[in-house]
Amino acid sequence: MDIRLLLHRFRRLVAYALAPAVLLVIYGELTHSNIAETLEIHAWDKALHFTAYFGLALMATIAVRGDRRALAWMLGFIALGGILELVQGATGRDADVWDEVANTLGAVSGYAVARIGVAILRARRLIEEDGASP
């Protein structure tokens, strides 16, 4: 199989998985489920926030091939994290400014890693410019 076709299919898969990933992060931030509590006990809460927003920004940047929409997605995820921190107070959970710092650092890092990856793939001519298919 052609590597360019494989990368194109991977990008499409990531694009389709983005909406469920966003919903999972929203659920995780607002829920009181045993799964969320277990994760928080076994992992540092800030690491979970960082990882979630890193993944979202990484996925969105890959989905749009690192074009300027990726920056809008990253900023949107940062805003979503802030809104969810405020909403947590209404659900009985504690809002924490350090959670939002972790969200922001995760989103910025995921965006940066994906942008670098896309730039490397473009330099090797393994992916086309925006909008082109293999």
C-alpha positions as CSV (number, residue, x, y, z in Angstrom):
1,M,0.0,0.0,0.0
2,D,1.2,3.5,-0.8
3,I,2.4,5.4,2.2
4,R,0.6,8.6,1.1
5,L,-2.7,6.7,0.9
6,L,-2.1,5.2,4.3
7,L,-1.4,8.7,5.8
8,H,-4.5,10.0,4.1
9,R,-6.6,7.2,5.6
10,F,-5.1,7.8,9.0
11,R,-5.9,11.5,8.9
12,R,-9.5,10.7,8.0
13,L,-9.7,8.2,10.9
14,V,-8.4,10.9,13.2
15,A,-10.9,13.4,11.9
16,Y,-13.8,10.9,12.5
17,A,-12.6,10.2,16.0
18,L,-12.3,13.8,17.0
19,A,-15.9,14.4,18.0
20,P,-16.1,11.3,20.2
21,A,-12.8,12.3,21.8
22,V,-14.2,15.8,22.6
23,L,-17.3,14.3,24.1
24,L,-15.2,11.9,26.2
25,V,-13.2,14.8,27.6
26,I,-16.3,16.8,28.4
27,Y,-17.8,13.7,30.2
28,G,-14.5,13.1,32.1
29,E,-14.4,16.7,33.3
30,L,-18.0,16.9,34.4
31,T,-18.7,13.4,35.7
32,H,-18.6,11.9,39.2
33,S,-18.2,8.3,37.9
34,N,-16.0,5.7,39.5
35,I,-13.8,5.5,36.4
36,A,-12.9,9.2,36.7
37,E,-12.2,8.9,40.4
38,T,-10.1,5.8,39.9
39,L,-8.0,7.6,37.2
40,E,-7.5,10.6,39.5
41,I,-6.3,8.4,42.3
42,H,-3.8,6.5,40.2
43,A,-2.6,9.4,38.1
44,W,-1.9,13.0,38.9
45,D,-5.0,15.0,38.0
46,K,-3.0,17.7,36.1
47,A,-1.4,15.0,34.0
48,L,-4.8,13.8,33.0
49,H,-5.8,17.3,32.0
50,F,-2.6,17.8,30.0
51,T,-3.0,14.5,28.2
52,A,-6.6,15.0,27.3
53,Y,-6.1,18.4,25.7
54,F,-2.8,17.4,24.1
55,G,-4.7,14.6,22.4
56,L,-7.5,16.8,21.3
57,A,-5.2,19.5,19.8
58,L,-3.0,16.8,18.2
59,M,-6.0,15.2,16.6
60,A,-7.5,18.4,15.3
61,T,-4.2,19.6,13.9
62,I,-3.7,16.3,12.1
63,A,-7.3,16.3,10.8
64,V,-6.8,19.7,9.1
65,R,-3.3,19.0,8.0
66,G,-1.8,21.7,10.2
67,D,-3.4,24.6,8.3
68,R,-4.5,27.8,10.0
69,R,-7.7,26.2,11.2
70,A,-5.6,24.1,13.6
71,L,-4.8,27.3,15.6
72,A,-8.5,28.0,15.9
73,W,-9.1,24.5,17.1
74,M,-6.4,24.8,19.7
75,L,-7.7,28.1,21.0
76,G,-11.2,26.6,21.0
77,F,-10.0,23.7,23.2
78,I,-8.4,26.1,25.6
79,A,-11.7,28.0,25.8
80,L,-13.6,24.7,26.3
81,G,-11.3,23.8,29.1
82,G,-11.9,27.1,30.8
83,I,-15.7,26.8,30.4
84,L,-15.7,23.3,31.7
85,E,-13.7,24.4,34.8
86,L,-16.4,27.0,35.5
87,V,-19.2,24.5,34.9
88,Q,-17.6,22.0,37.3
89,G,-18.7,24.2,40.2
90,A,-22.3,23.6,39.2
91,T,-21.8,19.8,39.1
92,G,-20.3,19.5,42.6
93,R,-16.7,19.3,41.5
94,D,-14.1,21.9,42.3
95,A,-12.9,24.3,39.6
96,D,-9.1,24.7,39.7
97,V,-7.1,27.3,37.8
98,W,-4.2,24.8,37.7
99,D,-6.4,22.4,35.8
100,E,-6.9,25.1,33.1
101,V,-3.1,25.7,33.1
102,A,-2.6,22.0,32.4
103,N,-5.3,22.1,29.7
104,T,-3.7,25.0,28.0
105,L,-0.2,23.5,28.1
106,G,-1.5,20.3,26.8
107,A,-3.4,22.0,23.9
108,V,-0.4,24.1,22.9
109,S,1.9,21.1,23.1
110,G,-0.3,18.9,21.0
111,Y,-0.7,21.6,18.4
112,A,3.0,22.1,18.3
113,V,3.9,18.4,18.0
114,A,1.3,17.9,15.2
115,R,2.4,21.0,13.3
116,I,6.0,19.8,13.4
117,G,4.9,16.3,12.2
118,V,2.9,17.8,9.4
119,A,5.7,20.0,8.3
120,I,8.1,17.0,8.2
121,L,5.6,15.1,6.1
122,R,5.1,18.0,3.7
123,A,8.9,18.5,3.4
124,R,9.2,14.8,2.4
125,R,6.2,15.3,0.0
126,L,4.3,12.6,1.8
127,I,1.2,14.7,2.2
128,E,-0.3,17.3,-0.1
129,E,-1.1,20.9,0.6
130,D,-4.5,21.7,2.2
131,G,-7.5,20.2,0.4
132,A,-5.6,17.8,-1.9
133,S,-6.1,14.1,-1.7
134,P,-3.6,11.4,-2.5
